[in-house]
Amino acid sequence: MKSKQSIVKLILGTGIGNVVEWYTFLVYAYLSPQISTLFFPHELKAEAGILTFFIFAIGFLARPLGSIIFGYLGDILGRRKTLILSQALMLITSIFITFLPTYATLGISAAFLLAFLRIIQGLSIAGEYTTSLCYLAEVSPNHQKGKWVSTVPASTALGILVSSLVVFIFRELLGSAEMLAWGWRACFFIGVLICATGVYLRIILPESEVFLKFKEKKLKYSFSKETLKSMLFVGLEVVAYSYFYQFLFIWLPISIFPKNIDNHSATLLINAIAMLIFMGSTIYGGHLADKVGHKKTMLLGSILIVIFILPASYLLLNYKTNLNFALFEFVFSLIFGLFVGSASTYFALVFKPVQRSSALSLSYNIPYAIFGGLSPVALSLLNAHYQFLSISYLSICIFLLAFVLIFFLPKVANNE
């Protein structure tokens, strides 16, 4: 049994890499005003914001292919080597984006190159998150797996938090002209520096003993009916997970409400605090799953969202203030964290080790690519043609479905 000190080292090695991956991937979203201005012609100003979000979505849509590649590598080459590869790929693409010429130099080709690099980053992200879940599920002690595995979604949130804070600080220190001239590149370059650190930390990680054990036994790599059933149910739960994550932390802070409340910088700061709350709640959700079970904790998180989303949205819509926006973000960060912490642990444990990486990668990344990647675009279109409350009704339907499906989730697999 590993000591607490050794587990902490493994978590730091896995978590820091996860932080920098998601910092690099999500800083794009928070820099979308600058990117839409720099990479598209001025005559497309009205459409530039949607096109920028479309390139953001492309990164997510690349995840199914990435899930096939990195999921297979995770089960064949090992969790550690796959984590190193995904981090190195993110590092290389981050360097290219940092120094990428804009529309003024390359014309519309600049936008196509940006889209291509985002596709490669999408492949990388597909290998990052699920392989990290698998790795920590296998190296953490029994009866404490929720406590440790939940640090993976928490570290993802930390990456998003750092990206939003970095953009917030640069916007406060620099003027609009400086942000367009070099500030946006500086934000990406910070990602390059910490991404290089992440590659080093991944190199010194040990391989999972569970992986080494089943490779030594030369167990048959195959997908049984039981595995396929588990993949289907995990995929359906990921729909709720991915949709609400994009709604709460990506679309809402940078899309509708910055136009109505005091200023855009305030929404980024509120979002940063919300991410801190979400991180703590996610880890507590994993800990609670160890105590009372994954399903009960997931049920609690999903039903609380169903109950509170409509009245909270009505209050926010009719009283557009920083305070109400903050309350909305903080309350749902707390509730959603319980669901994510318990669900992430369940996702990692429900599959048998021999095909755990592939099965989890496919069942997680495919629905996330569709519902996570397209959610900002879909929400923007829905809000443009209908009232904001329609988004609340959509959220209720999605989490009611998630709530019902939890009762039919398969039991977790043996970790050996």
N, C-alpha and C positions, 0 to 999 in steps of 0.2 A: 504493500500500500504506500503510495507516495505521500511525502510530508506536505504540510500546508505550504511550506516555503517553495518546494519544487513545483507545486500546482500553480502558485502565483507566478513563477517564472514562465511557465508554459502559457498562462493566460496573457501575460504581458507580451510575449513573443507573438502570440496569435492576434491579440487585440490591437496592438499598435499597428500591425500590418493592415488589419481591417479598418482602422481609423484613417490611415493615409489613403487607402483605396477609395473609401467613400468621400473623403475630403476632396480628392481629385475629381471624382465623378460628379459630385453635387455642386462644387463651386461654379460649374457651368450654369446651373439653374439660377444662382444668385447674381451672376454676371449677365444674365439674359438681356437687360436693357442695353449694356455696352455691346454685346455680341450682335444683337439685332441691328444696331446702328452701323457697326464696323464691317459686317459680312454680307450685307444686302444693299442693293442700290436705293438711293433716296426716294425714287418714285414708287417703291414698294413699302413705304413707311407704314402704311395701314396693315399690310400683311406680314411685315417683318417679325412681329412678336409671335404670331402663330407659326411661321416658318422656323423660328428659333426653337419653339417648343417641339416642333416636329422633329428637328435634329436631336433634341433631348430624348424624344420617344424612340428614335432609331437606335440609340444606345441600348435601350431596354429590349427592343425587338430583336437585337442580336443575341440575347441571352439564351434562347432555345438551342441555337447552334453551339454556343459556349457550354451549355449544360451537357450536351452530348460529348463534346471534346474533353472538358475538364472532369466531368463525372466519371468517364471511362478511365482517364489517367489517374484519378484518385483511387480507383479500385485496382488498377494494374501497376502503376508506378509507386503509389503510396500517397498518403495525405500530405506529408512534409514536402516532397518534391513538387507536388501540384500547387501548394501554397506559394512556394518560391517562384514557380513559373508565372502564376497569375500576377504576383507582385512585380516581377521584372517586366512583364508586358505592359502593365500600367505605367511603370517608370518611363519606358521608351516612348509611349504615346504622349505622355505628359510633357516630355521634352519637346516633341514636335509641335504640340499645341501652343506651348509657351512662345515659340519663335515663329509661329505660322503667319505668313503675310496675309493682309486683309483684302477686302474688295478693292480698295484704292490701288493696290499693287497687282493683284491677280485677276480682278474682275470676279465673275460668278464662280470661277474655279476655286476660289478660296472657300466658299461655302461647301462645295462638294468635297474638298480635302478635309474640312472640319467634320463633315458627316462621316467620312471614311474613318477618321481617327476615333470618332465617337463609337463607331461600330466595333473597332478593335477593343476599345475600353469596355464595351458591353460584354464582349467575349470574356474579358478578364474578370469582370464583376461576377459573371456566372460561375466562375471557378472559385471565387473568393469566399463568399458568404456560406455556401452550403458545405464546402470542404472544411471551413473553420468549425461549423457546427459538428460535423462528423468527428473531427480531430479532438475537440474538447469533450465530446460525449464519450470517447474511448479512453482518454487519459485521466478523466476526473473520477473521484471515488464514488462507489455505489451509495445511494441514499442522499447524495449531495450533487447529483448531476444537474438538476434544475438550477441550483445556486451558481454553478460554474458555467454551464452552457449558456445561460441567459446573459452572460457578459459579452457574448458575440453580438446580439442585436443592440446591446447597450453601447458597445464600441462603435458599431455602425452609426448610432445616434451621435456619439461623440465626434465622429468624423464630419457629420452634417453640422453639428454645433460649431466646430472649429471653422468650417468653411463659411458659415453665416457670420461668425464674429470677425473673421479676417476681412470679409467684404465690407462689413459694417465699419470697421476701423479705417479701412482705406477710403471709404466714401466720406467719413467724417474728416479725415486729414487732407484729402485731395479734393480739388474742384472737379467739375464734370469734364473739363477739357483734359486734365491730367489723367483722369480715370480712362478716358478714351485713348490717350496717347500711350501710356505705359502702365497705368495702375492695374488694369485687368491682367496684363502679362505677369506682373509681380505676384498677383494672387495665385496664378497657376505655377509660378516658379517656386513658391513656398511649398507647394505640393510635390514638386520634383525633389526638393531637398529631403523632406521627411519620407518620401517614397523610397529613396535610396537607403535611408536608415532602416526602413521596413524590410527591404531585401536582405540586408545583413542580419537582422534579427531572425528572419525565417531560416537562414542558412544554419544557424546554430541550434535550431530546434531539434529534439530527438524525434524519431519516427514513432508512431503509435504502436504500442505492444500488441493491441488487438489486431491491427493490420498485419504485423509481422507473424502473428500466430496463424491466421487463416491462410496467409501466403505459404507458410511452411507446410501446412496440411494439404495444400493444393486443392482447396475446395472448388467445386464446380461453379463457374460464374454463369448464372442464369436467372431469369425472372419468372417466378412461379405465379399462379393465379392469386395467391395470398399477397404477394408483393405488388402485383398490378392493382389489386383492390385497395391496398394501403396508399399507393400512388394516387389513385383517383380521389380518395377522401382528403389526402393532404393537399392536393391541387385545388380542391373546392374550398378548403379553409384558407388557402393562400389568396384566393380572390378577395376575401374580406380584408385580410392582412395588408395586401398591396394597395388596394383602393384607398383605404382609410389613411394609410401612411402618406400617400401622395397628396391626398386632400388636406390633411392637417398640417403637414410640415413643408410641403413644396408649393402647392397651388394657392392655398389660402393666404399665406404671408406675402407672396410676390405678385398676386394677380388682382383680385377684386378690391380688397380692403385698403391697400395703400393709397388708392385713389380717393378714398372717402374719409379716412381718419387723418390724424395730425400730420404725419410724414412717414416716408418709406423706411428711414433708418429706425424709427421706433418699432415698426413691425419686425424688423430683423432682430432687434434686441429682445423683444417679447418672445420671438420664436426661439432664440438662443436659450432663454430661461425655461421655456417649455420643453426643450430637448433635455435639459438637466433633470427636470421633473420626470420626464419619460424614462431616462436612463435609470434613475433610482427605482421607479415603479416597475420597470422591466426586470431588474435583478430581484426585486421583492416578489414579482410574479413567479419567477423561477424557483425561489425559495419556498413560496407558498405551494407550488406544485409538488415539491418534495414532501411537504407536510400533509396536504389534503388530496393530492392527485392532480394530474394535468387537466382532466376533463372538467372537474369542478371549478378550477380557476378560470379556464377558458369560458365556461358557461357564465360565470360571474361577470367577466369583462364584456362579453358580447351583449348580455341582457341590459347592462347598465348603459351601454351606448344606445341601444334601442329606446330605452326609457327617456334619456335626457337630450338626445340630439335635436328633436323638434322644438321643445321650449327654449333651449339654448340658442338655436339658430334664429328663432323669432325675436328673441331679445337682442341678438347681435345685429340683425337686419334693421330693426327699428331704432336702435340706439347705437349708432356707429361711433364709438369712442375707443380710445386706447384701453381704457379700463375694461370695457366689455369684451374687446378682442382678447385681452390678456386672460380674463376669466375663462373664456371659451377655450383658448389654447391650453391653459393650465389644467382645467378640469378633465378635458378629454385626453391630455397627455398622461394623466394619472390613471384613468380608466383603461385606456388603450395599452398602456405598459403592462398591466396585469395579463391581458390577453396575449400580447406578444411574448412575454417572458415564459409563460407556460406553453404556448403553442410551439415556440422555437425548440424547446426541450423535447416536446413530444415528436416533432418532425424528425429530430436527430436520432431518436431511440426506437421509432416504430419499425425501421428496416433492419434486416439482418446484416452483419458486418461485411459479408462477402460481396454484396452489391449495394451497400449503404450509400456510397458516394454517388453512384450513377442514379439510383432510384430517387434519392432526395434531390439531386441536382435537376433532374427532369421534371419531377412533380412540383418543385418550387419555382424554377426559372421560367417554365413555359407560361403558367398563369400570371406570374409576376410581369413577364414581358408584355403580355396583352393588356392586363388590367392596371398594372403599375405604369407602364410606359405611355399608354393612351389616356389614362385618367386625367392628366392636366388638360389635354386637348378636348376631351369629352366634357369635362366640367366647364371649360370656357364656353363651349358651344351651348351647353345646357343653360348656363347662366345668362348667355346673350339672348336666348329665345324664350326663356321661362324665368320665373322668379327664383331667387336664391333658395327659397324653402323647398323647391322641387328636388334640390340636392339632398336635403334632409330626408325626404321620402325615399330617395334612392338608397341612402345609407341605412335606413330602417329595414328595407327589403333585403339588402345584402347581409346584414347582421342577424336578421331573423332566420335566414337560410343557414348561416353559419351556426347559430344556436341549435337548430334542429339537427344538423348533421353531426354535431358533437356526440350525440347519444349513440350514433352508429359507428364511431371511430374504432378501428381495430386495436387490440392490446399491443403494448410495446414489446419489441423483440428482446431476446436474450442477448446481452452485449458480448458474449463469447462466440 
